[in-house]
Amino acid sequence: MVVVLEKNISDKQIENVIKHLEEFGFAVHKSTGVEQIILGAIGVKPDFDTRKVKILDGVAEVYRITEPFKLASRTFRKEDTVIKIKDVSIGGNEVIMMAGPCSVENEDQIFTIAEIVAKSGAKILRGGAFKPRTSPYAFQGLGEDGLRLLRNAADKYNLLVITEVMESSQINLIEEYTDIFQVGARNMQNFSLLRDLGKTTKPIMLKRGLAATVEDWLMSAEYILANGNRDVMLCERGIRTFETYTRNTFDLSAIPVVHKRSHLPVIADPSHATGLRDKVLPMARAAVAAGADGLMVEVHNDPEKALSDGPQALLPEQFMELMQQVKLIAGVIGRKM
């Protein structure tokens, strides 16, 4: 349930309300809004009498959250979550670009691409050091060497880093190098990994699973939020359907749907959604128009020789064109890039 506190409530009264909620058996999560403080009381208690909370000093309103995802819902937090990392804000008025190769392959490759990404005006360098591949014989990434190269390239060009974590044992290592943890589609429902990431302090981008509904996706985000990490963003990267002309089906409608139901930022990944570079630009434009808070795209200076996902990686000149186009679209809908 949600407990809305009075605007002039004292710290002592807040502590008293939280104490009572915990004594009733609820886990309490505090959200400080622009106008009021809201307490989320999480626990399965269908017969609980909410009047026990309504009578406490400093309580304005009490009502139940009907959505199964409690902390991710608009009911718990009305304002959009804005994730701040250094001078970058994700979820605010600016549409944030994340770009880079699918995999870090060598020093020359990642430094070349980092320079391209920085010159375009993008803020975040993406690249995989650990790669979940469908085939066990495909390139699996460079591991810690790849992380080190990614970090060094980003630092040289004043970029943030986002990279994928595949299992809990990698968290401490990756945390040394990254600014944002990425959870891939195949791990969206790896609940032990999500719980462990919830105990970290760095932001997390959760990609939608290949066959996940919006509710499945938000419930996975709930695992991270419930374990303490509030800096969660979602990434729409396409879902599996019976269509064969694209790698996946890009669910653009999920962007406004999630924004209505949840306060979490939504990033769009048209590269994985379509799997073909000539489809990336139109889908990126459409995602920004649909309200995406950011884009993640793959860029490679020599995609024909890329060790993974070359066909969906944009050439540098295509990436520059994309940046110009989405800036114009962002402006039309009152946002900047």
Secondary structure, DSSP 8 states (H G I E B T S, - for coil): -EEEE-TT--HHHHHHHHHHHHHTT-EEEEEE-SS-EEEEEES--TT--THHHHTSTTEEEEE---SS--TTBTTT--S---EEETTEEESSSB-EEEEE-SB---HHHHHHHHHHHHHHT--EEE-BSS---SSTTS----THHHHHHHHHHHHHTT-EEEEE--SGGGHHHHHTT-SEEEE-GGGTT-HHHHHHHHTSSS-EEEE--TT--HHHHHHHHHHHHHTT---EEEEE--B--S--SSSSB--TTHHHHHHHHB-S-EEE-HHHHH-SHHHHHHHHHHHHHHT-SEEEEEB-SSGGG-SS-GGG-B-HHHHHHHHHHHHHHHHHTT-B-
